[in-house]
Amino acid sequence: MAVNLYLPHQYFTQDSKKIPVLVYLSGLTCTPNNASEKAFFQPYANQYGFAVLFPDTSPRGAGVKGEDDSWDFGTGAAFYLDATEDPWSHNYRMYSYILDDLIPQIGSSFTKLDTSNMSITGHSMGGYGALMFYLRNPTTFRSCSAFAPIANPSNCPWGEKCLGSYLGADRSKWAQYDPSDLVKTFTGDRKPILIHQGTSDGFYKEHQLQPENLVKAAEDSPLKGLIDLHLVEGYDHSYYFIASFVKDHCEFHAKYLGLSG
Ligand SMILES: N[C@@H](CCC(=O)N[C@@H](CSC=O)C(=O)NCC(=O)O)C(=O)O
């Protein structure tokens, strides 16, 4: 697996104050390079003074039979969960990897980072991942946003394929990872979650994303009225879309990371 870490200039010039971290989770087929090269977080990370951590989207070369058979399953498509079903459960453990291995390791290797002051965002499968990590761990992450997230994976073709194989047929296990279920029992503070969704996004039109389901589920939850969904006319699913709204997301997270008024 690969990982990219962007350190802002403050990491090298500030003596005493530690640097907060924004975790960015990528979508299906991505390596950490897609967002590092095409999302343009760097100028805003420098402006506000936060690092950006870009994890990988799956194990690489695990050798699990079938992991390279399709682009939306297996390699590049591990869905940020801990698989419970054979043959996936040994390697496909992205949830534990990110929370229990990667973040602590980054914190101990880069001692001027403050991994107790983190926010999370992501795109598509990674937008789902950001929502899911935040809704399950509201004290680990100060804020959450997402670009075109898979907001209700239990009810879309990508989610049914991946969750069904990694977690098995029992849908009650899927709910432990589905933002549109998790929101109903959220225990964190009442803060907005920022979401952008392009109306010309082909995957949105195919009902893979369904951010409206999250908004609806939140109406009966502690986050009632706080899913700040922006449907943006004419935008697609690409990194051009992400780059167009990355400024808004950085400004949003900077506020909760204590880096702006
Ligand atoms: N089959 C295509 C499409 C894959 C694709 O569009 N992936 C998106 C994420 S989709 C949901 O998680 C992506 O971010 N692609 C990388 C990019 O740089 O645009 C294919 O294999 O390309």
The ligand as an SDF file (V2000), in Angstrom:
LIG
                    3D

 22 21  0  0  0  0  0  0  0  0999 V2000
  -14.2600    2.7860  -14.3680 N   0  0  0  0  0  0  0  0  0  0  0  0
  -13.7390    4.0540  -14.3910 C   0  0  0  0  0  0  0  0  0  0  0  0
  -14.3730    4.9530  -13.3710 C   0  0  0  0  0  0  0  0  0  0  0  0
  -13.7380    5.0100  -12.0330 C   0  0  0  0  0  0  0  0  0  0  0  0
  -14.0080    6.3330  -11.3470 C   0  0  0  0  0  0  0  0  0  0  0  0
  -14.6730    7.2020  -11.8680 O   0  0  0  0  0  0  0  0  0  0  0  0
  -13.4730    6.4710  -10.1410 N   0  0  0  0  0  0  0  0  0  0  0  0
  -13.6440    7.7100   -9.4310 C   0  0  0  0  0  0  0  0  0  0  0  0
  -14.2150    7.4230   -8.1060 C   0  0  0  0  0  0  0  0  0  0  0  0
  -15.7970    6.6250   -8.2900 S   0  0  0  0  0  0  0  0  0  0  0  0
  -16.3120    6.2920   -6.6960 C   0  0  0  0  0  0  0  0  0  0  0  0
  -15.6620    5.9940   -5.7610 O   0  0  0  0  0  0  0  0  0  0  0  0
  -12.2960    8.3810   -9.3200 C   0  0  0  0  0  0  0  0  0  0  0  0
  -12.0240    9.1090   -8.3940 O   0  0  0  0  0  0  0  0  0  0  0  0
  -11.4510    8.1420  -10.3320 N   0  0  0  0  0  0  0  0  0  0  0  0
  -10.0960    8.6240  -10.3650 C   0  0  0  0  0  0  0  0  0  0  0  0
   -9.8710    9.9150  -11.0980 C   0  0  0  0  0  0  0  0  0  0  0  0
   -8.7170   10.3790  -11.0670 O   0  0  0  0  0  0  0  0  0  0  0  0
  -10.8260   10.4920  -11.6500 O   0  0  0  0  0  0  0  0  0  0  0  0
  -12.2510    4.0170  -14.3490 C   0  0  0  0  0  0  0  0  0  0  0  0
  -11.7030    2.9410  -14.0760 O   0  0  0  0  0  0  0  0  0  0  0  0
  -11.6200    5.0610  -14.5810 O   0  0  0  0  0  0  0  0  0  0  0  0
  1  2  1  0
  2  3  1  0
  2 20  1  0
  3  4  1  0
  4  5  1  0
  5  6  2  0
  5  7  1  0
  7  8  1  0
  8  9  1  0
  8 13  1  0
  9 10  1  0
 10 11  1  0
 11 12  2  0
 13 14  2  0
 13 15  1  0
 15 16  1  0
 16 17  1  0
 17 18  2  0
 17 19  1  0
 20 21  2  0
 20 22  1  0
M  END
$$$$
